[in-house]
Amino acid sequence: MSVLTLNNVSYKYEGTKKNVLTGISAAFEASKVYAIIGKSGSGKSTLLSLIAGLDVCEKGEILLGGSDLKKIDRDAYRAKSIGVIFQSFNLITNATALENIVLSMNISGVKEKNKQAIAYTLLEKVGIDRETADRKVLKLSGGEQQRVGIARALAHNPDIIIADEPTANLDTDTQNAILGILTELAHKENKCVIIVTHSKEVSSAADEIWGIQKGKIQFVGNGNK
Ligand SMILES: Nc1ncnc2c1ncn2[C@@H]1O[C@H](COP(=O)(O)OP(=O)(O)OP(=O)(O)O)[C@@H](O)[C@H]1O
């Protein structure tokens, strides 16, 4: 059963005439890694922002389980159901890795009292030990920062994780390590992981590859084989 379903979704930016996305339909399931590929300007980031609930499609519907995103509380959706990982990490660099996670938990309204302990555990899961967790983000390497970015996306235990070029600024070994973490989250923890990427290595590691071209989306094939 799909966790996220797009039915005939069309979108154009305000003040523009041409649709960026036209009649897109796709279904995304738990426990799978999806790669979204397509030329620069094809609409990949636009699709992610619709899925993330940052923007609303003008035609069609995006269903979370069976509920239309237009009709549910999108702030709550963002705080509970979806975790976002960015190319440029988007962390607070003057705070420690741990503080970044705890802050994100506070913003998402996570109620648990032992947030620090949970944050250390999340960071450990993505390969950040305690000593590193207590260091300011600006003193961490790019790969370490992206690990923190993943831990932050997991801070409210979302079902869906979306990532916009998560390995673009990283060397090959680090890229593979980050991909390994994202794949484990899907295969071992049943998350639905959707990655926008230009990288062949990333798309070939995905379970399913979908391509956007001329406003349409289509299944390209299976990676990971
Ligand atoms: N805020 C905006 N207002 C108007 N047009 C926009 C806006 N943001 C993006 N676009 C246009 O929408 C189209 C799709 O952009 P989008 O960023 O989704 O593409 P992309 O596939 O993610 O590209 P890239 O791979 O370069 O990041 C482009 O033609 C872009 O110029």
The ligand as an ORCA input file, in Angstrom:
! r2SCAN-3c Opt
* xyz 0 1
  N       9.449     30.526     -7.598
  C       9.398     30.287     -8.917
  N       8.704     31.119     -9.740
  C       8.613     30.874    -11.065
  N       9.210     29.829    -11.687
  C       9.927     28.984    -10.913
  C      10.070     29.168     -9.503
  N      10.843     28.175     -9.009
  C      11.175     27.403    -10.069
  N      10.636     27.872    -11.209
  C      10.755     27.300    -12.563
  O      10.130     26.025    -12.549
  C      10.862     25.112    -13.353
  C      11.223     23.883    -12.518
  O      12.142     24.257    -11.509
  P      12.716     23.229    -10.435
  O      13.571     23.983     -9.501
  O      11.604     22.429     -9.878
  O      13.602     22.285    -11.379
  P      14.667     21.162    -10.994
  O      14.375     19.987    -11.861
  O      14.652     20.936     -9.530
  O      16.018     21.843    -11.443
  P      17.540     21.649    -10.887
  O      17.933     20.251    -11.226
  O      18.310     22.663    -11.662
  O      17.517     21.932     -9.409
  C      12.065     25.872    -13.890
  O      11.750     26.310    -15.190
  C      12.192     27.046    -12.938
  O      12.734     28.181    -13.608
*
